[in-house]
Each structure stands twice: as C-alpha cells, then as structure tokens.
Amino acid sequence: MAYTESQSINHSFQFLWLKSFLMWAFALTICMVVIGFPLLILVVSVTSLMAVTLQSVLPMSAVLVVTAAITGIHLLGVLLASAVLTFQGIHPQDVKWLTWLNGDAAESNASVYASCPLTCEVDSSL
C-alpha cells in the first residue's frame, strides 16, 4: 500500500513539474510575441543581412538555414527559460503579474465618462 501511495505522489509531482513547465513556456511565448513585436524590425534586418551574406556560399538554401537558425534560437531560449524557472520552483500561479494566466481578473477603476466634468456636479433640482 505504501508503494502505491509513494508512486502516486511521484506521479503527481511529475505532473506538477510538467504543468509548470508548459505554463511557463506558454506565458513566455506569448510575452515574447507581444513584447518582442517591436524588435521584429531588428530581427528581420539582421536575418536579411545574414541570408544575403550566406547566399554566396549556399545559393539554394540560405534563407531556409537562417530562418531555421533564428527560429531555433528563439525556441531554445523560451524552453531554457521555462526549464530554469520550473527547476527553481517558481510556479506561474505564484507570480503577481501573471493574473491573466490564472483567470483572476485585475481590479479596475470605476468608469469615468467624458461628460462627467460638465454634468456630474449639476444640481437637477433647479
């Protein structure tokens, strides 16, 4: 009985690590796409220069090699960062700025309407 309980606990810890790793990979990918979008111009210009330079050596597959290398570097970076965060024991549920990932809505302020400075203090009893 004790063996099956320890085996069950071991599987639940493995599931927790896998879930944490996949959630980190998802969150970092989304953040990289959203925040890294302005850096797209820099990445495209560098990869274009690399492809033009490599075109003289590999005439048929220079663009494919450069694109695969850049995509692989980004993918490796996301997976490595996810693995480091997971093995350090930092779970996405514990991070304050990832409330959107947990389904918790951020508290927002009350609505302010454009006409409020003109009409909010008007006394209707006149």
MMTF fields as JSON, N, C-alpha, C and O atoms, coordinates in Angstrom:
{
  "mmtfVersion": "1.0.0",
  "mmtfProducer": "UNKNOWN",
  "numBonds": 503,
  "numAtoms": 504,
  "numGroups": 126,
  "numChains": 1,
  "numModels": 1,
  "chainsPerModel": [1],
  "groupsPerChain": [126],
  "chainIdList": ["A"],
  "bondAtomList": [4, 2, 8, 6, 12, 10, 16, 14, 20, 18, 24, 22, 28, 26, 32, 30, 36, 34, 40, 38, 44, 42, 48, 46, 52, 50, 56, 54, 60, 58, 64, 62, 68, 66, 72, 70, 76, 74, 80, 78, 84, 82, 88, 86, 92, 90, 96, 94, 100, 98, 104, 102, 108, 106, 112, 110, 116, 114, 120, 118, 124, 122, 128, 126, 132, 130, 136, 134, 140, 138, 144, 142, 148, 146, 152, 150, 156, 154, 160, 158, 164, 162, 168, 166, 172, 170, 176, 174, 180, 178, 184, 182, 188, 186, 192, 190, 196, 194, 200, 198, 204, 202, 208, 206, 212, 210, 216, 214, 220, 218, 224, 222, 228, 226, 232, 230, 236, 234, 240, 238, 244, 242, 248, 246, 252, 250, 256, 254, 260, 258, 264, 262, 268, 266, 272, 270, 276, 274, 280, 278, 284, 282, 288, 286, 292, 290, 296, 294, 300, 298, 304, 302, 308, 306, 312, 310, 316, 314, 320, 318, 324, 322, 328, 326, 332, 330, 336, 334, 340, 338, 344, 342, 348, 346, 352, 350, 356, 354, 360, 358, 364, 362, 368, 366, 372, 370, 376, 374, 380, 378, 384, 382, 388, 386, 392, 390, 396, 394, 400, 398, 404, 402, 408, 406, 412, 410, 416, 414, 420, 418, 424, 422, 428, 426, 432, 430, 436, 434, 440, 438, 444, 442, 448, 446, 452, 450, 456, 454, 460, 458, 464, 462, 468, 466, 472, 470, 476, 474, 480, 478, 484, 482, 488, 486, 492, 490, 496, 494, 500, 498],
  "bondOrderList": [1, 1, 1, 1, 1, 1, 1, 1, 1, 1, 1, 1, 1, 1, 1, 1, 1, 1, 1, 1, 1, 1, 1, 1, 1, 1, 1, 1, 1, 1, 1, 1, 1, 1, 1, 1, 1, 1, 1, 1, 1, 1, 1, 1, 1, 1, 1, 1, 1, 1, 1, 1, 1, 1, 1, 1, 1, 1, 1, 1, 1, 1, 1, 1, 1, 1, 1, 1, 1, 1, 1, 1, 1, 1, 1, 1, 1, 1, 1, 1, 1, 1, 1, 1, 1, 1, 1, 1, 1, 1, 1, 1, 1, 1, 1, 1, 1, 1, 1, 1, 1, 1, 1, 1, 1, 1, 1, 1, 1, 1, 1, 1, 1, 1, 1, 1, 1, 1, 1, 1, 1, 1, 1, 1, 1],
  "groupList": [{"groupName": "MET", "atomNameList": ["N", "CA", "C", "O"], "elementList": ["N", "C", "C", "O"], "formalChargeList": [0, 0, 0, 0], "bondAtomList": [1, 0, 2, 1, 3, 2], "bondOrderList": [1, 1, 2], "singleLetterCode": "M", "chemCompType": "L-PEPTIDE LINKING"}, {"groupName": "ALA", "atomNameList": ["N", "CA", "C", "O"], "elementList": ["N", "C", "C", "O"], "formalChargeList": [0, 0, 0, 0], "bondAtomList": [1, 0, 2, 1, 3, 2], "bondOrderList": [1, 1, 2], "singleLetterCode": "A", "chemCompType": "L-PEPTIDE LINKING"}, {"groupName": "TYR", "atomNameList": ["N", "CA", "C", "O"], "elementList": ["N", "C", "C", "O"], "formalChargeList": [0, 0, 0, 0], "bondAtomList": [1, 0, 2, 1, 3, 2], "bondOrderList": [1, 1, 2], "singleLetterCode": "Y", "chemCompType": "L-PEPTIDE LINKING"}, {"groupName": "THR", "atomNameList": ["N", "CA", "C", "O"], "elementList": ["N", "C", "C", "O"], "formalChargeList": [0, 0, 0, 0], "bondAtomList": [1, 0, 2, 1, 3, 2], "bondOrderList": [1, 1, 2], "singleLetterCode": "T", "chemCompType": "L-PEPTIDE LINKING"}, {"groupName": "GLU", "atomNameList": ["N", "CA", "C", "O"], "elementList": ["N", "C", "C", "O"], "formalChargeList": [0, 0, 0, 0], "bondAtomList": [1, 0, 2, 1, 3, 2], "bondOrderList": [1, 1, 2], "singleLetterCode": "E", "chemCompType": "L-PEPTIDE LINKING"}, {"groupName": "SER", "atomNameList": ["N", "CA", "C", "O"], "elementList": ["N", "C", "C", "O"], "formalChargeList": [0, 0, 0, 0], "bondAtomList": [1, 0, 2, 1, 3, 2], "bondOrderList": [1, 1, 2], "singleLetterCode": "S", "chemCompType": "L-PEPTIDE LINKING"}, {"groupName": "GLN", "atomNameList": ["N", "CA", "C", "O"], "elementList": ["N", "C", "C", "O"], "formalChargeList": [0, 0, 0, 0], "bondAtomList": [1, 0, 2, 1, 3, 2], "bondOrderList": [1, 1, 2], "singleLetterCode": "Q", "chemCompType": "L-PEPTIDE LINKING"}, {"groupName": "ILE", "atomNameList": ["N", "CA", "C", "O"], "elementList": ["N", "C", "C", "O"], "formalChargeList": [0, 0, 0, 0], "bondAtomList": [1, 0, 2, 1, 3, 2], "bondOrderList": [1, 1, 2], "singleLetterCode": "I", "chemCompType": "L-PEPTIDE LINKING"}, {"groupName": "ASN", "atomNameList": ["N", "CA", "C", "O"], "elementList": ["N", "C", "C", "O"], "formalChargeList": [0, 0, 0, 0], "bondAtomList": [1, 0, 2, 1, 3, 2], "bondOrderList": [1, 1, 2], "singleLetterCode": "N", "chemCompType": "L-PEPTIDE LINKING"}, {"groupName": "HIS", "atomNameList": ["N", "CA", "C", "O"], "elementList": ["N", "C", "C", "O"], "formalChargeList": [0, 0, 0, 0], "bondAtomList": [1, 0, 2, 1, 3, 2], "bondOrderList": [1, 1, 2], "singleLetterCode": "H", "chemCompType": "L-PEPTIDE LINKING"}, {"groupName": "PHE", "atomNameList": ["N", "CA", "C", "O"], "elementList": ["N", "C", "C", "O"], "formalChargeList": [0, 0, 0, 0], "bondAtomList": [1, 0, 2, 1, 3, 2], "bondOrderList": [1, 1, 2], "singleLetterCode": "F", "chemCompType": "L-PEPTIDE LINKING"}, {"groupName": "LEU", "atomNameList": ["N", "CA", "C", "O"], "elementList": ["N", "C", "C", "O"], "formalChargeList": [0, 0, 0, 0], "bondAtomList": [1, 0, 2, 1, 3, 2], "bondOrderList": [1, 1, 2], "singleLetterCode": "L", "chemCompType": "L-PEPTIDE LINKING"}, {"groupName": "TRP", "atomNameList": ["N", "CA", "C", "O"], "elementList": ["N", "C", "C", "O"], "formalChargeList": [0, 0, 0, 0], "bondAtomList": [1, 0, 2, 1, 3, 2], "bondOrderList": [1, 1, 2], "singleLetterCode": "W", "chemCompType": "L-PEPTIDE LINKING"}, {"groupName": "LYS", "atomNameList": ["N", "CA", "C", "O"], "elementList": ["N", "C", "C", "O"], "formalChargeList": [0, 0, 0, 0], "bondAtomList": [1, 0, 2, 1, 3, 2], "bondOrderList": [1, 1, 2], "singleLetterCode": "K", "chemCompType": "L-PEPTIDE LINKING"}, {"groupName": "CYS", "atomNameList": ["N", "CA", "C", "O"], "elementList": ["N", "C", "C", "O"], "formalChargeList": [0, 0, 0, 0], "bondAtomList": [1, 0, 2, 1, 3, 2], "bondOrderList": [1, 1, 2], "singleLetterCode": "C", "chemCompType": "L-PEPTIDE LINKING"}, {"groupName": "VAL", "atomNameList": ["N", "CA", "C", "O"], "elementList": ["N", "C", "C", "O"], "formalChargeList": [0, 0, 0, 0], "bondAtomList": [1, 0, 2, 1, 3, 2], "bondOrderList": [1, 1, 2], "singleLetterCode": "V", "chemCompType": "L-PEPTIDE LINKING"}, {"groupName": "GLY", "atomNameList": ["N", "CA", "C", "O"], "elementList": ["N", "C", "C", "O"], "formalChargeList": [0, 0, 0, 0], "bondAtomList": [1, 0, 2, 1, 3, 2], "bondOrderList": [1, 1, 2], "singleLetterCode": "G", "chemCompType": "PEPTIDE LINKING"}, {"groupName": "PRO", "atomNameList": ["N", "CA", "C", "O"], "elementList": ["N", "C", "C", "O"], "formalChargeList": [0, 0, 0, 0], "bondAtomList": [1, 0, 2, 1, 3, 2], "bondOrderList": [1, 1, 2], "singleLetterCode": "P", "chemCompType": "L-PEPTIDE LINKING"}, {"groupName": "ASP", "atomNameList": ["N", "CA", "C", "O"], "elementList": ["N", "C", "C", "O"], "formalChargeList": [0, 0, 0, 0], "bondAtomList": [1, 0, 2, 1, 3, 2], "bondOrderList": [1, 1, 2], "singleLetterCode": "D", "chemCompType": "L-PEPTIDE LINKING"}],
  "groupTypeList": [0, 1, 2, 3, 4, 5, 6, 5, 7, 8, 9, 5, 10, 6, 10, 11, 12, 11, 13, 5, 10, 11, 0, 12, 1, 10, 1, 11, 3, 7, 14, 0, 15, 15, 7, 16, 10, 17, 11, 11, 7, 11, 15, 15, 5, 15, 3, 5, 11, 0, 1, 15, 3, 11, 6, 5, 15, 11, 17, 0, 5, 1, 15, 11, 15, 15, 3, 1, 1, 7, 3, 16, 7, 9, 11, 11, 16, 15, 11, 11, 1, 5, 1, 15, 11, 3, 10, 6, 16, 7, 9, 17, 6, 18, 15, 13, 12, 11, 3, 12, 11, 8, 16, 18, 1, 1, 4, 5, 8, 1, 5, 15, 2, 1, 5, 14, 17, 11, 3, 14, 4, 15, 18, 5, 5, 11],
  "groupIdList": [1, 2, 3, 4, 5, 6, 7, 8, 9, 10, 11, 12, 13, 14, 15, 16, 17, 18, 19, 20, 21, 22, 23, 24, 25, 26, 27, 28, 29, 30, 31, 32, 33, 34, 35, 36, 37, 38, 39, 40, 41, 42, 43, 44, 45, 46, 47, 48, 49, 50, 51, 52, 53, 54, 55, 56, 57, 58, 59, 60, 61, 62, 63, 64, 65, 66, 67, 68, 69, 70, 71, 72, 73, 74, 75, 76, 77, 78, 79, 80, 81, 82, 83, 84, 85, 86, 87, 88, 89, 90, 91, 92, 93, 94, 95, 96, 97, 98, 99, 100, 101, 102, 103, 104, 105, 106, 107, 108, 109, 110, 111, 112, 113, 114, 115, 116, 117, 118, 119, 120, 121, 122, 123, 124, 125, 126],
  "secStructList": [7, 2, 2, 2, 2, 2, 2, 2, 2, 2, 2, 2, 2, 2, 2, 2, 2, 2, 2, 2, 2, 2, 2, 2, 2, 2, 2, 2, 2, 2, 2, 2, 2, 2, 2, 1, 4, 4, 4, 2, 2, 2, 2, 2, 2, 2, 2, 2, 2, 2, 2, 2, 2, 2, 2, 6, 6, 1, 6, 6, 6, 2, 2, 2, 2, 2, 2, 2, 2, 2, 2, 2, 2, 2, 2, 2, 2, 2, 2, 2, 2, 2, 2, 2, 2, 2, 2, 6, 6, 7, 7, 4, 4, 4, 7, 4, 4, 4, 2, 2, 2, 2, 6, 7, 7, 7, 7, 7, 7, 7, 7, 7, 7, 6, 6, 2, 2, 2, 2, 6, 6, 7, 7, 6, 6, 7],
  "xCoordList": [0.823, 0.0, 0.867, 0.545, 1.964, 2.836, 3.519, 3.764, 3.833, 4.481, 3.571, 4.023, 2.314, 1.386, 1.139, 0.947, 1.141, 0.975, 2.178, 2.02, 3.38, 4.574, 4.649, 5.102, 4.206, 4.185, 3.167, 3.417, 2.034, 1.022, 1.526, 1.29, 2.221, 2.787, 3.847, 3.93, 4.66, 5.694, 5.079, 5.585, 3.986, 3.309, 2.687, 2.692, 2.155, 1.555, 2.625, 2.385, 3.812, 4.897, 5.39, 5.694, 5.471, 5.879, 4.856, 5.224, 3.588, 2.542, 2.626, 2.44, 2.909, 3.042, 4.215, 4.101, 5.35, 6.516, 6.218, 6.573, 5.572, 5.243, 4.252, 4.396, 3.258, 2.267, 2.934, 2.642, 3.821, 4.522, 5.409, 5.454, 6.12, 6.987, 6.181, 6.565, 5.066, 4.249, 3.592, 3.464, 3.177, 2.586, 3.628, 3.326, 4.858, 5.93, 6.25, 6.447, 6.303, 6.592, 5.511, 5.818, 4.247, 3.145, 3.228, 3.117, 3.423, 3.458, 4.639, 4.493, 5.802, 6.968, 6.849, 7.342, 6.203, 5.975, 5.037, 5.293, 3.96, 3.023, 3.705, 3.538, 4.468, 5.172, 6.203, 6.387, 6.873, 7.857, 7.182, 7.72, 6.024, 5.317, 4.786, 4.93, 4.179, 3.561, 4.605, 4.574, 5.524, 6.52, 7.624, 8.141, 7.981, 9.059, 8.66, 9.504, 7.403, 6.96, 7.679, 8.023, 7.925, 8.697, 10.134, 10.741, 10.667, 12.014, 12.035, 13.098, 10.868, 10.773, 11.553, 12.149, 11.561, 12.297, 13.79, 14.452, 14.308, 15.726, 16.036, 17.046, 15.189, 15.407, 15.328, 16.14, 14.367, 14.219, 15.411, 15.9, 15.885, 17.032, 18.304, 19.084, 18.521, 19.709, 19.621, 20.607, 18.457, 18.328, 18.425, 18.935, 17.954, 18.094, 19.556, 19.999, 20.307, 21.737, 22.461, 23.359, 22.072, 22.691, 22.359, 23.22, 21.131, 20.735, 21.457, 21.875, 21.608, 22.32, 23.781, 24.362, 24.379, 25.776, 25.961, 26.931, 25.046, 25.152, 24.741, 25.0, 24.113, 23.638, 24.795, 24.627, 25.96, 27.097, 27.658, 28.24, 27.497, 28.019, 26.986, 27.311, 25.74, 24.652, 23.558, 22.592, 23.687, 22.751, 21.29, 20.4, 21.017, 19.632, 18.936, 17.714, 19.68, 19.013, 19.457, 19.34, 19.954, 20.436, 19.307, 19.462, 18.185, 17.06, 16.5, 16.142, 16.427, 15.93, 16.847, 16.372, 18.148, 19.105, 19.032, 19.019, 18.984, 18.942, 17.619, 17.605, 16.523, 15.214, 15.127, 14.624, 15.61, 15.596, 16.496, 16.158, 17.624, 18.528, 17.902, 17.977, 17.29, 16.67, 15.479, 15.315, 14.652, 13.515, 13.984, 13.404, 15.015, 15.559, 16.147, 16.0, 16.81, 17.369, 16.25, 16.354, 15.185, 14.057, 13.383, 13.069, 13.165, 12.534, 13.405, 12.903, 14.703, 15.617, 15.646, 15.716, 15.595, 15.567, 14.325, 14.408, 13.174, 11.923, 11.936, 11.565, 12.359, 12.381, 13.412, 13.166, 14.562, 15.585, 15.118, 15.316, 14.503, 13.98, 12.854, 12.762, 12.01, 10.937, 11.508, 11.022, 12.533, 13.146, 13.818, 13.711, 14.513, 15.185, 14.167, 14.353, 13.096, 12.072, 11.37, 11.043, 11.139, 10.479, 11.372, 10.912, 12.647, 13.543, 13.936, 14.393, 13.767, 13.988, 12.779, 12.844, 11.694, 10.499, 9.592, 8.735, 9.759, 8.894, 7.734, 7.926, 6.547, 5.368, 4.611, 4.592, 3.99, 3.271, 2.127, 1.755, 1.569, 0.488, 0.998, 0.22, 2.287, 2.854, 3.298, 3.595, 3.348, 3.841, 2.703, 1.627, 2.953, 1.892, 1.418, 0.225, 2.315, 1.92, 1.304, 0.967, 1.152, 0.516, -0.916, -1.343, -1.656, -3.035, -3.917, -4.882, -3.604, -4.391, -4.248, -5.144, -3.153, -2.935, -3.745, -4.142, -3.99, -4.73, -6.234, -6.989, -6.679, -8.096, -8.591, -9.788, -7.697, -8.091, -8.145, -7.179, -9.267, -9.411, -8.744, -8.857, -8.054, -7.437, -8.532, -9.429, -8.435, -9.431, -9.209, -8.093, -10.285, -10.165, -10.84, -11.636, -10.497, -11.088, -12.495, -12.903, -13.225, -14.577, -14.521, -13.536, -15.567, -15.614, -15.694, -16.378, -14.972, -15.007, -15.488, -14.883, -16.573, -17.144, -16.648, -16.312, -16.606, -16.089, -16.975, -16.474, -18.264, -19.164, -19.242, -19.914, -18.592, -18.706, -18.247, -18.911, -17.166, -16.807, -17.872, -17.959, -18.673, -19.704, -21.015, -21.732, -21.339, -22.661, -22.693, -23.768, -21.59, -21.615, -22.01, -22.644, -21.649, -21.943, -23.155, -23.39, -23.913, -25.09, -26.223, -26.488, -26.872, -27.992, -29.256, -29.595, -29.948, -31.145, -32.396, -33.469, -32.3, -33.484, -33.815, -34.811, -33.047, -33.309, -34.482, -34.827],
  "yCoordList": [-1.191, 0.0, 1.254, 2.24, 1.211, 2.385, 2.631, 3.78, 1.564, 1.722, 2.424, 3.291, 2.066, 2.705, 4.158, 5.001, 4.462, 5.858, 6.692, 7.814, 6.156, 6.9, 7.041, 8.065, 6.017, 6.086, 7.125, 7.842, 7.213, 8.198, 9.612, 10.526, 9.782, 11.098, 11.475, 12.633, 10.506, 10.755, 11.201, 12.124, 10.549, 10.931, 12.326, 13.086, 12.659, 13.98, 15.072, 16.153, 14.804, 15.775, 15.927, 17.038, 14.832, 14.909, 15.693, 16.493, 15.474, 16.219, 17.706, 18.547, 18.038, 19.429, 20.094, 21.239, 19.394, 19.945, 20.135, 21.161, 19.154, 19.259, 20.399, 21.163, 20.502, 21.575, 22.938, 23.86, 23.075, 24.333, 24.673, 25.824, 23.668, 23.903, 24.354, 25.303, 23.679, 24.034, 25.408, 26.156, 25.735, 27.06, 28.153, 29.214, 27.915, 28.89, 29.042, 30.158, 27.935, 28.003, 28.809, 29.627, 28.575, 29.326, 30.807, 31.653, 31.124, 32.525, 33.258, 34.399, 32.629, 33.284, 33.435, 34.411, 32.486, 32.608, 33.776, 34.565, 33.889, 34.991, 36.325, 37.287, 36.381, 37.627, 37.973, 39.145, 36.967, 37.224, 37.755, 38.636, 37.228, 37.689, 39.109, 39.956, 39.37, 40.671, 41.755, 42.816, 41.479, 42.483, 42.556, 43.636, 41.426, 41.401, 41.823, 41.849, 42.153, 42.548, 43.787, 43.818, 44.812, 45.953, 45.588, 46.268, 44.549, 44.111, 43.332, 42.937, 43.115, 42.367, 43.036, 42.344, 44.349, 45.075, 44.758, 44.524, 44.753, 44.441, 43.002, 42.746, 42.066, 40.655, 40.43, 39.691, 41.055, 40.884, 41.471, 40.871, 42.632, 43.232, 42.41, 42.254, 41.888, 41.059, 39.755, 39.329, 39.122, 37.868, 38.102, 37.245, 39.23, 39.529, 39.687, 39.171, 40.396, 40.545, 39.203, 38.933, 38.372, 37.044, 36.188, 35.467, 36.261, 35.468, 35.94, 35.119, 37.247, 37.78, 37.373, 37.004, 37.435, 37.044, 35.556, 35.151, 34.75, 33.301, 32.843, 31.699, 33.71, 33.351, 32.967, 32.122, 33.575, 33.242, 31.857, 31.227, 31.38, 30.062, 28.964, 27.923, 29.197, 28.233, 28.87, 29.405, 28.825, 29.57, 29.133, 29.966, 27.872, 27.423, 27.457, 27.597, 27.334, 27.185, 28.198, 27.923, 29.34, 30.329, 30.868, 30.984, 31.195, 31.753, 30.71, 31.039, 29.468, 28.397, 28.18, 28.007, 28.189, 27.975, 29.108, 28.859, 30.344, 31.494, 31.53, 31.792, 31.273, 31.277, 30.172, 30.397, 28.996, 27.891, 28.197, 27.847, 28.837, 29.174, 30.193, 30.033, 31.231, 32.268, 31.698, 31.972, 30.909, 30.282, 29.318, 29.27, 28.561, 27.633, 28.331, 27.847, 29.458, 30.221, 30.744, 30.674, 31.266, 31.751, 30.612, 30.753, 29.506, 28.352, 27.802, 27.472, 27.705, 27.227, 28.177, 27.726, 29.477, 30.452, 30.33, 30.384, 30.166, 30.018, 28.732, 28.739, 27.626, 26.355, 26.351, 25.779, 26.983, 27.049, 27.917, 27.555, 29.052, 29.915, 29.213, 29.345, 28.478, 27.724, 26.645, 26.443, 25.958, 24.912, 25.489, 24.923, 26.616, 27.233, 27.688, 27.448, 28.342, 28.8, 27.628, 27.706, 26.549, 25.39, 24.705, 24.356, 24.509, 23.808, 24.646, 24.103, 25.959, 26.797, 26.791, 27.315, 26.211, 26.098, 27.302, 27.481, 28.127, 29.296, 28.858, 28.529, 28.855, 28.411, 29.623, 30.665, 29.511, 30.653, 31.155, 32.326, 30.292, 30.718, 31.688, 32.473, 31.643, 32.474, 33.846, 34.72, 34.049, 35.306, 36.315, 36.024, 37.506, 38.505, 39.06, 39.317, 39.254, 39.883, 38.903, 39.302, 37.632, 36.649, 36.335, 35.183, 37.34, 37.093, 36.657, 35.921, 37.095, 36.712, 35.222, 34.621, 34.623, 33.205, 32.351, 31.237, 32.859, 32.116, 32.323, 31.628, 33.245, 33.525, 34.557, 34.844, 35.123, 36.163, 37.495, 37.901, 38.156, 39.444, 40.52, 40.536, 41.407, 42.53, 43.536, 43.811, 44.067, 45.044, 46.339, 46.851, 46.85, 48.071, 49.221, 49.017, 50.404, 51.582, 51.808, 51.214, 52.671, 52.995, 53.754, 54.426, 53.637, 54.295, 55.802, 56.319, 56.487, 57.946, 58.332, 57.959, 59.075, 59.447, 60.832, 61.655, 61.077, 62.342, 63.516, 64.629, 63.302, 64.401, 64.647, 65.586, 63.853, 63.975, 65.334, 65.866, 65.915, 67.235, 68.306, 69.286, 68.118, 69.101, 68.825, 69.763, 67.56, 67.223, 66.598, 66.509, 66.17, 65.46, 66.357, 65.895, 67.596, 68.476, 69.375, 70.313, 69.101, 69.903, 69.453, 68.26, 70.415, 70.122, 70.095, 71.096, 68.979, 68.838, 69.381, 69.337, 69.887, 70.385, 71.82, 72.355, 72.455, 73.837, 73.958, 75.062],
  "zCoordList": [0.0, 0.0, 0.0, -0.663, 0.745, 0.822, -0.511, -0.877, -1.245, -2.543, -3.536, -4.284, -3.553, -4.482, -4.104, -4.98, -2.798, -2.385, -2.791, -3.272, -2.602, -2.997, -4.511, -5.023, -5.22, -6.674, -7.138, -8.106, -6.466, -6.79, -6.521, -7.311, -5.403, -5.08, -6.103, -6.512, -6.52, -7.511, -8.835, -9.473, -9.255, -10.497, -10.388, -11.356, -9.216, -9.067, -9.095, -9.634, -8.516, -8.608, -10.041, -10.476, -10.771, -12.173, -12.979, -13.839, -12.71, -13.406, -13.076, -13.955, -11.802, -11.391, -12.087, -12.526, -12.198, -12.883, -14.373, -14.952, -14.985, -16.404, -16.653, -17.608, -15.792, -15.922, -15.764, -16.525, -14.789, -14.569, -15.76, -16.195, -16.292, -17.453, -18.664, -19.348, -18.931, -20.087, -19.927, -20.896, -18.699, -18.47, -18.629, -19.176, -18.158, -18.359, -19.841, -20.321, -20.565, -21.998, -22.721, -23.588, -22.364, -22.977, -22.64, -23.527, -21.366, -20.94, -21.556, -21.996, -21.597, -22.178, -23.686, -24.253, -24.336, -25.779, -26.073, -26.982, -25.311, -25.511, -25.225, -25.976, -24.145, -23.817, -24.882, -25.209, -25.423, -26.47, -27.734, -28.404, -28.051, -29.251, -29.048, -29.929, -27.903, -27.667, -27.414, -28.037, -26.498, -26.147, -27.199, -27.483, -27.77, -28.744, -30.138, -31.033, -30.348, -31.682, -32.207, -33.389, -31.385, -31.903, -32.287, -33.114, -31.708, -32.068, -33.38, -33.859, -33.949, -35.191, -36.318, -37.143, -36.37, -37.406, -37.307, -38.318, -36.093, -35.882, -36.27, -36.925, -35.879, -36.197, -37.704, -38.262, -38.362, -39.807, -40.543, -41.5, -40.116, -40.806, -40.613, -41.553, -39.419, -39.181, -39.969, -40.571, -39.97, -40.72, -42.223, -42.945, -42.701, -44.131, -44.502, -45.529, -43.676, -43.944, -43.868, -44.665, -42.917, -42.815, -44.03, -44.533, -44.5, -45.666, -46.925, -47.741, -47.089, -48.259, -48.201, -49.222, -47.025, -46.875, -47.131, -47.771, -46.639, -46.797, -48.196, -48.569, -48.963, -50.303, -51.226, -52.105, -51.038, -51.907, -51.609, -52.493, -50.4, -50.034, -50.288, -50.859, -49.865, -50.05, -50.903, -50.359, -52.209, -53.059, -52.959, -53.13, -52.69, -52.733, -51.383, -51.329, -50.295, -49.015, -47.971, -46.777, -48.369, -47.404, -46.539, -45.323, -47.143, -46.393, -45.423, -44.292, -45.864, -45.004, -43.804, -42.681, -44.034, -42.941, -41.929, -40.724, -42.399, -41.492, -40.733, -39.53, -41.411, -40.743, -39.689, -38.588, -40.024, -39.063, -37.868, -36.737, -38.102, -37.007, -36.064, -34.845, -36.605, -35.764, -34.998, -33.809, -35.673, -35.002, -33.92, -32.835, -34.206, -33.23, -32.02, -30.898, -32.225, -31.109, -30.214, -28.99, -30.811, -30.022, -29.256, -28.074, -29.922, -29.282, -28.154, -27.08, -28.4, -27.365, -26.171, -25.027, -26.42, -25.335, -24.474, -23.247, -25.108, -24.349, -23.537, -22.363, -24.147, -23.438, -22.313, -21.251, -22.537, -21.492, -20.321, -19.161, -20.621, -19.556, -18.791, -17.57, -19.491, -18.831, -17.917, -16.804, -18.389, -17.574, -16.338, -15.25, -16.5, -15.352, -14.313, -13.121, -14.75, -13.813, -13.128, -11.944, -13.865, -13.281, -12.254, -11.167, -12.589, -11.669, -10.469, -9.463, -10.553, -9.382, -8.458, -7.346, -8.906, -8.066, -8.139, -7.274, -9.145, -9.329, -10.212, -11.383, -9.654, -10.391, -10.922, -10.268, -12.089, -12.667, -11.782, -11.866, -10.941, -10.056, -8.99, -8.449, -8.686, -7.631, -8.118, -7.304, -9.42, -9.977, -10.033, -10.554, -9.491, -9.342, -10.685, -10.845, -11.656, -12.909, -13.911, -15.026, -13.537, -14.413, -13.992, -14.066, -13.553, -13.125, -14.29, -14.086, -15.498, -16.663, -16.946, -17.539, -16.538, -16.771, -15.807, -16.148, -14.616, -13.607, -13.7, -13.02, -14.51, -14.633, -13.64, -13.6, -12.836, -11.889, -12.629, -13.274, -12.528, -13.184, -12.342, -11.116, -13.02, -12.318, -11.965, -12.762, -10.768, -10.349, -11.125, -11.204, -11.689, -12.467, -11.717, -10.801, -12.133, -11.512, -12.041, -13.039, -11.36, -11.802, -13.129, -13.433, -13.892, -15.194, -15.024, -14.141, -15.897, -15.922, -17.308, -18.312, -17.355, -18.635, -19.038, -18.187, -20.337, -20.838, -20.44, -20.279, -20.278, -19.938, -18.434, -18.009, -17.639, -16.189, -15.649, -14.759, -16.13, -15.587, -15.84, -15.1, -16.876, -17.187, -16.457, -16.107, -16.224, -15.72, -14.34, -13.746, -13.814, -12.524, -11.352, -10.403, -11.412, -10.289, -10.535, -9.774, -11.574, -11.881, -10.962, -10.815, -10.36, -9.46, -10.308, -10.939, -10.333, -11.175, -10.506, -11.107, -9.294, -8.602, -8.999, -8.513, -9.84, -10.244, -11.116, -11.538]
}
